[in-house]
Amino acid sequence: MDRRQMALKLVVEGLGLEFKITFFQDRLILQKAVYLSQAAGLGLGYHFQWYLRGPYSPALTRDAYSVGVQLAADDDESEGWVLDDHSVNRLGDIRSLFQNGGRPRLADKLELLASVHFLIDHKQVPEGDVRAIQETLTRYEKNFGDDEIRQALGELKKNALLVRSR
């Protein structure tokens, strides 16, 4: 594992998540967890672009598979490594976002949070405009309702993940 791959594993674990990539849902959770961690100020260096299920990083996918292969071979080079205090504290601040009963529900929640954040951060929609966010998500074939979007905006603000909130 290189340093970024070790940091990736430590961040995922720091969020209270198991590092899993077996199923699509696992990979979606990992993508959105890392995206939101970077939005929270952790500098992992992944570039995200919009894809079918919201923000997506091809480099993150490659690193996740590399880490997954090494973990499957019981070769965890991250043992003994720790994140800096700022990163640990910031992960603690946002950990509640990742505590949601069941992986299917968590995957949906993180897809919505990351998608709303991405659209706002990339100035595709105004921050508080639920209707504009909902219309944009619908264009991308995302069927999230107004109440879900309002809740997502509230969680993003509460966790200081929106530009104005930082």
C-alpha positions as protocol buffer text, in pm:
chain_id: "A"
residue {
  index: 1
  type: MET
  ca { x: 0 y: 0 z: 0 }
}
residue {
  index: 2
  type: ASP
  ca { x: 118 y: 349 z: -68 }
}
residue {
  index: 3
  type: ARG
  ca { x: 61 y: 633 z: 179 }
}
residue {
  index: 4
  type: ARG
  ca { x: -265 y: 748 z: 21 }
}
residue {
  index: 5
  type: GLN
  ca { x: -403 y: 393 z: 24 }
}
residue {
  index: 6
  type: MET
  ca { x: -312 y: 358 z: 391 }
}
residue {
  index: 7
  type: ALA
  ca { x: -479 y: 692 z: 465 }
}
residue {
  index: 8
  type: LEU
  ca { x: -785 y: 576 z: 269 }
}
residue {
  index: 9
  type: LYS
  ca { x: -819 y: 266 z: 484 }
}
residue {
  index: 10
  type: LEU
  ca { x: -766 y: 464 z: 805 }
}
residue {
  index: 11
  type: VAL
  ca { x: -1027 y: 724 z: 705 }
}
residue {
  index: 12
  type: VAL
  ca { x: -1289 y: 462 z: 623 }
}
residue {
  index: 13
  type: GLU
  ca { x: -1226 y: 290 z: 955 }
}
residue {
  index: 14
  type: GLY
  ca { x: -1221 y: 627 z: 1133 }
}
residue {
  index: 15
  type: LEU
  ca { x: -1578 y: 679 z: 1014 }
}
residue {
  index: 16
  type: GLY
  ca { x: -1676 y: 354 z: 1183 }
}
residue {
  index: 17
  type: LEU
  ca { x: -1715 y: 173 z: 851 }
}
residue {
  index: 18
  type: GLU
  ca { x: -1577 y: -162 z: 751 }
}
residue {
  index: 19
  type: PHE
  ca { x: -1347 y: -147 z: 448 }
}
residue {
  index: 20
  type: LYS
  ca { x: -1552 y: -355 z: 205 }
}
residue {
  index: 21
  type: ILE
  ca { x: -1568 y: -352 z: -175 }
}
residue {
  index: 22
  type: THR
  ca { x: -1734 y: -685 z: -247 }
}
residue {
  index: 23
  type: PHE
  ca { x: -2071 y: -553 z: -362 }
}
residue {
  index: 24
  type: PHE
  ca { x: -2174 y: -244 z: -558 }
}
residue {
  index: 25
  type: GLN
  ca { x: -2336 y: -103 z: -245 }
}
residue {
  index: 26
  type: ASP
  ca { x: -2005 y: -136 z: -56 }
}
residue {
  index: 27
  type: ARG
  ca { x: -1821 y: 55 z: -328 }
}
residue {
  index: 28
  type: LEU
  ca { x: -2089 y: 324 z: -339 }
}
residue {
  index: 29
  type: ILE
  ca { x: -2066 y: 374 z: 37 }
}
residue {
  index: 30
  type: LEU
  ca { x: -1686 y: 393 z: 15 }
}
residue {
  index: 31
  type: GLN
  ca { x: -1697 y: 650 z: -269 }
}
residue {
  index: 32
  type: LYS
  ca { x: -1945 y: 874 z: -89 }
}
residue {
  index: 33
  type: ALA
  ca { x: -1773 y: 837 z: 249 }
}
residue {
  index: 34
  type: VAL
  ca { x: -1441 y: 950 z: 102 }
}
residue {
  index: 35
  type: TYR
  ca { x: -1607 y: 1232 z: -93 }
}
residue {
  index: 36
  type: LEU
  ca { x: -1775 y: 1362 z: 224 }
}
residue {
  index: 37
  type: SER
  ca { x: -1453 y: 1319 z: 425 }
}
residue {
  index: 38
  type: GLN
  ca { x: -1270 y: 1536 z: 175 }
}
residue {
  index: 39
  type: ALA
  ca { x: -1554 y: 1789 z: 190 }
}
residue {
  index: 40
  type: ALA
  ca { x: -1496 y: 1793 z: 566 }
}
residue {
  index: 41
  type: GLY
  ca { x: -1135 y: 1893 z: 511 }
}
residue {
  index: 42
  type: LEU
  ca { x: -939 y: 1569 z: 495 }
}
residue {
  index: 43
  type: GLY
  ca { x: -687 y: 1603 z: 215 }
}
residue {
  index: 44
  type: LEU
  ca { x: -676 y: 1262 z: 52 }
}
residue {
  index: 45
  type: GLY
  ca { x: -628 y: 1411 z: -294 }
}
residue {
  index: 46
  type: TYR
  ca { x: -902 y: 1233 z: -488 }
}
residue {
  index: 47
  type: HIS
  ca { x: -1067 y: 1421 z: -774 }
}
residue {
  index: 48
  type: PHE
  ca { x: -1440 y: 1358 z: -810 }
}
residue {
  index: 49
  type: GLN
  ca { x: -1658 y: 1403 z: -1114 }
}
residue {
  index: 50
  type: TRP
  ca { x: -2030 y: 1345 z: -1165 }
}
residue {
  index: 51
  type: TYR
  ca { x: -2124 y: 995 z: -1267 }
}
residue {
  index: 52
  type: LEU
  ca { x: -2442 y: 786 z: -1260 }
}
residue {
  index: 53
  type: ARG
  ca { x: -2473 y: 777 z: -880 }
}
residue {
  index: 54
  type: GLY
  ca { x: -2329 y: 1119 z: -796 }
}
residue {
  index: 55
  type: PRO
  ca { x: -1967 y: 1213 z: -726 }
}
residue {
  index: 56
  type: TYR
  ca { x: -1722 y: 945 z: -834 }
}
residue {
  index: 57
  type: SER
  ca { x: -1344 y: 912 z: -842 }
}
residue {
  index: 58
  type: PRO
  ca { x: -1178 y: 658 z: -1075 }
}
residue {
  index: 59
  type: ALA
  ca { x: -850 y: 691 z: -879 }
}
residue {
  index: 60
  type: LEU
  ca { x: -1034 y: 608 z: -557 }
}
residue {
  index: 61
  type: THR
  ca { x: -1178 y: 296 z: -722 }
}
residue {
  index: 62
  type: ARG
  ca { x: -829 y: 181 z: -823 }
}
residue {
  index: 63
  type: ASP
  ca { x: -692 y: 244 z: -474 }
}
residue {
  index: 64
  type: ALA
  ca { x: -989 y: 73 z: -308 }
}
residue {
  index: 65
  type: TYR
  ca { x: -935 y: -241 z: -516 }
}
residue {
  index: 66
  type: SER
  ca { x: -562 y: -239 z: -436 }
}
residue {
  index: 67
  type: VAL
  ca { x: -633 y: -209 z: -64 }
}
residue {
  index: 68
  type: GLY
  ca { x: -906 y: -474 z: -89 }
}
residue {
  index: 69
  type: VAL
  ca { x: -668 y: -722 z: -255 }
}
residue {
  index: 70
  type: GLN
  ca { x: -405 y: -668 z: 13 }
}
residue {
  index: 71
  type: LEU
  ca { x: -657 y: -702 z: 296 }
}
residue {
  index: 72
  type: ALA
  ca { x: -795 y: -1022 z: 142 }
}
residue {
  index: 73
  type: ALA
  ca { x: -439 y: -1158 z: 147 }
}
residue {
  index: 74
  type: ASP
  ca { x: -406 y: -1061 z: 517 }
}
residue {
  index: 75
  type: ASP
  ca { x: -142 y: -807 z: 420 }
}
residue {
  index: 76
  type: ASP
  ca { x: -239 y: -489 z: 606 }
}
residue {
  index: 77
  type: GLU
  ca { x: 49 y: -246 z: 572 }
}
residue {
  index: 78
  type: SER
  ca { x: -151 y: 24 z: 751 }
}
residue {
  index: 79
  type: GLU
  ca { x: -104 y: -142 z: 1089 }
}
residue {
  index: 80
  type: GLY
  ca { x: 81 y: 94 z: 1318 }
}
residue {
  index: 81
  type: TRP
  ca { x: -8 y: 401 z: 1112 }
}
residue {
  index: 82
  type: VAL
  ca { x: -243 y: 664 z: 1252 }
}
residue {
  index: 83
  type: LEU
  ca { x: -410 y: 975 z: 1119 }
}
residue {
  index: 84
  type: ASP
  ca { x: -311 y: 1317 z: 1250 }
}
residue {
  index: 85
  type: ASP
  ca { x: -515 y: 1466 z: 1535 }
}
residue {
  index: 86
  type: HIS
  ca { x: -700 y: 1714 z: 1311 }
}
residue {
  index: 87
  type: SER
  ca { x: -816 y: 1432 z: 1080 }
}
residue {
  index: 88
  type: VAL
  ca { x: -922 y: 1211 z: 1370 }
}
residue {
  index: 89
  type: ASN
  ca { x: -1118 y: 1499 z: 1524 }
}
residue {
  index: 90
  type: ARG
  ca { x: -1286 y: 1594 z: 1197 }
}
residue {
  index: 91
  type: LEU
  ca { x: -1385 y: 1231 z: 1132 }
}
residue {
  index: 92
  type: GLY
  ca { x: -1532 y: 1223 z: 1481 }
}
residue {
  index: 93
  type: ASP
  ca { x: -1731 y: 1536 z: 1398 }
}
residue {
  index: 94
  type: ILE
  ca { x: -1895 y: 1377 z: 1093 }
}
residue {
  index: 95
  type: ARG
  ca { x: -1914 y: 1013 z: 1207 }
}
residue {
  index: 96
  type: SER
  ca { x: -2285 y: 1045 z: 1287 }
}
residue {
  index: 97
  type: LEU
  ca { x: -2358 y: 1080 z: 914 }
}
residue {
  index: 98
  type: PHE
  ca { x: -2246 y: 720 z: 866 }
}
residue {
  index: 99
  type: GLN
  ca { x: -2452 y: 564 z: 1143 }
}
residue {
  index: 100
  type: ASN
  ca { x: -2768 y: 461 z: 964 }
}
residue {
  index: 101
  type: GLY
  ca { x: -2939 y: 125 z: 1004 }
}
residue {
  index: 102
  type: GLY
  ca { x: -2839 y: -111 z: 728 }
}
residue {
  index: 103
  type: ARG
  ca { x: -2614 y: -77 z: 427 }
}
residue {
  index: 104
  type: PRO
  ca { x: -2891 y: -24 z: 167 }
}
residue {
  index: 105
  type: ARG
  ca { x: -3030 y: 269 z: 364 }
}
residue {
  index: 106
  type: LEU
  ca { x: -2682 y: 407 z: 431 }
}
residue {
  index: 107
  type: ALA
  ca { x: -2592 y: 384 z: 61 }
}
residue {
  index: 108
  type: ASP
  ca { x: -2903 y: 585 z: -34 }
}
residue {
  index: 109
  type: LYS
  ca { x: -2840 y: 844 z: 235 }
}
residue {
  index: 110
  type: LEU
  ca { x: -2475 y: 894 z: 141 }
}
residue {
  index: 111
  type: GLU
  ca { x: -2561 y: 912 z: -229 }
}
residue {
  index: 112
  type: LEU
  ca { x: -2806 y: 1193 z: -154 }
}
residue {
  index: 113
  type: LEU
  ca { x: -2571 y: 1381 z: 82 }
}
residue {
  index: 114
  type: ALA
  ca { x: -2274 y: 1360 z: -155 }
}
residue {
  index: 115
  type: SER
  ca { x: -2485 y: 1448 z: -460 }
}
residue {
  index: 116
  type: VAL
  ca { x: -2643 y: 1754 z: -296 }
}
residue {
  index: 117
  type: HIS
  ca { x: -2303 y: 1868 z: -169 }
}
residue {
  index: 118
  type: PHE
  ca { x: -2141 y: 1819 z: -511 }
}
residue {
  index: 119
  type: LEU
  ca { x: -2413 y: 2016 z: -692 }
}
residue {
  index: 120
  type: ILE
  ca { x: -2385 y: 2305 z: -446 }
}
residue {
  index: 121
  type: ASP
  ca { x: -2005 y: 2296 z: -429 }
}
residue {
  index: 122
  type: HIS
  ca { x: -1980 y: 2300 z: -809 }
}
residue {
  index: 123
  type: LYS
  ca { x: -2227 y: 2589 z: -827 }
}
residue {
  index: 124
  type: GLN
  ca { x: -2482 y: 2390 z: -1028 }
}
residue {
  index: 125
  type: VAL
  ca { x: -2757 y: 2484 z: -782 }
}
residue {
  index: 126
  type: PRO
  ca { x: -2800 y: 2754 z: -514 }
}
residue {
  index: 127
  type: GLU
  ca { x: -2733 y: 2622 z: -163 }
}
residue {
  index: 128
  type: GLY
  ca { x: -3080 y: 2661 z: -13 }
}
residue {
  index: 129
  type: ASP
  ca { x: -3293 y: 2610 z: -325 }
}
residue {
  index: 130
  type: VAL
  ca { x: -3463 y: 2276 z: -260 }
}
residue {
  index: 131
  type: ARG
  ca { x: -3664 y: 2298 z: -581 }
}
residue {
  index: 132
  type: ALA
  ca { x: -3355 y: 2360 z: -799 }
}
residue {
  index: 133
  type: ILE
  ca { x: -3171 y: 2075 z: -627 }
}
residue {
  index: 134
  type: GLN
  ca { x: -3466 y: 1840 z: -673 }
}
residue {
  index: 135
  type: GLU
  ca { x: -3506 y: 1935 z: -1041 }
}
residue {
  index: 136
  type: THR
  ca { x: -3136 y: 1884 z: -1107 }
}
residue {
  index: 137
  type: LEU
  ca { x: -3135 y: 1548 z: -931 }
}
residue {
  index: 138
  type: THR
  ca { x: -3441 y: 1446 z: -1133 }
}
residue {
  index: 139
  type: ARG
  ca { x: -3256 y: 1534 z: -1455 }
}
residue {
  index: 140
  type: TYR
  ca { x: -2984 y: 1296 z: -1336 }
}
residue {
  index: 141
  type: GLU
  ca { x: -3255 y: 1034 z: -1276 }
}
residue {
  index: 142
  type: LYS
  ca { x: -3237 y: 1062 z: -897 }
}
residue {
  index: 143
  type: ASN
  ca { x: -3578 y: 1036 z: -732 }
}
residue {
  index: 144
  type: PHE
  ca { x: -3523 y: 1211 z: -401 }
}
residue {
  index: 145
  type: GLY
  ca { x: -3813 y: 1412 z: -263 }
}
residue {
  index: 146
  type: ASP
  ca { x: -3820 y: 1763 z: -121 }
}
residue {
  index: 147
  type: ASP
  ca { x: -3827 y: 1641 z: 239 }
}
residue {
  index: 148
  type: GLU
  ca { x: -3525 y: 1416 z: 182 }
}
residue {
  index: 149
  type: ILE
  ca { x: -3336 y: 1707 z: 24 }
}
residue {
  index: 150
  type: ARG
  ca { x: -3426 y: 1941 z: 312 }
}
residue {
  index: 151
  type: GLN
  ca { x: -3304 y: 1679 z: 557 }
}
residue {
  index: 152
  type: ALA
  ca { x: -2981 y: 1634 z: 359 }
}
residue {
  index: 153
  type: LEU
  ca { x: -2921 y: 2011 z: 356 }
}
residue {
  index: 154
  type: GLY
  ca { x: -2977 y: 2018 z: 731 }
}
residue {
  index: 155
  type: GLU
  ca { x: -2728 y: 1739 z: 790 }
}
residue {
  index: 156
  type: LEU
  ca { x: -2469 y: 1898 z: 562 }
}
residue {
  index: 157
  type: LYS
  ca { x: -2502 y: 2231 z: 746 }
}
residue {
  index: 158
  type: LYS
  ca { x: -2504 y: 2069 z: 1089 }
}
residue {
  index: 159
  type: ASN
  ca { x: -2179 y: 1891 z: 1004 }
}
residue {
  index: 160
  type: ALA
  ca { x: -2019 y: 2203 z: 852 }
}
residue {
  index: 161
  type: LEU
  ca { x: -1991 y: 2047 z: 507 }
}
residue {
  index: 162
  type: LEU
  ca { x: -2127 y: 2337 z: 305 }
}
residue {
  index: 163
  type: VAL
  ca { x: -1896 y: 2621 z: 202 }
}
residue {
  index: 164
  type: ARG
  ca { x: -2089 y: 2884 z: 397 }
}
residue {
  index: 165
  type: SER
  ca { x: -2095 y: 2658 z: 701 }
}
residue {
  index: 166
  type: ARG
  ca { x: -1717 y: 2612 z: 724 }
}
